[in-house]
């Protein structure tokens, strides 16, 4: 499974069931580009356990404002539609794996 892309219109449906790691990013963001290959690896390694979704902040301004996101990359971990974790800035694969494992066992 690869990383999915969500829009303001599809965001709620993407996070409503299961464990979902959401990356709020932008094309011009250096740390966002650095974390992208890590998210690809997470999507592959946790296939069937975790869905990885990216939201381009430039195309989802209302959603970003509603969520109060001020810096990117910001990552949210949702479990069945409820935000359980939040990180801001570049994260290592190990730190993201630890975050996921708290909610997947």
Secondary structure, DSSP 8 states (H G I E B T S, - for coil): ---EEE-TTTHHHHHSSSEEEEEEE-TT-HHHHHHHHHHHHHHHHTTTTEEEEEEEGGG-HHHHHHHT--SSSEEEEEETTEEEEEEES---HHHHHHHHHHHH-
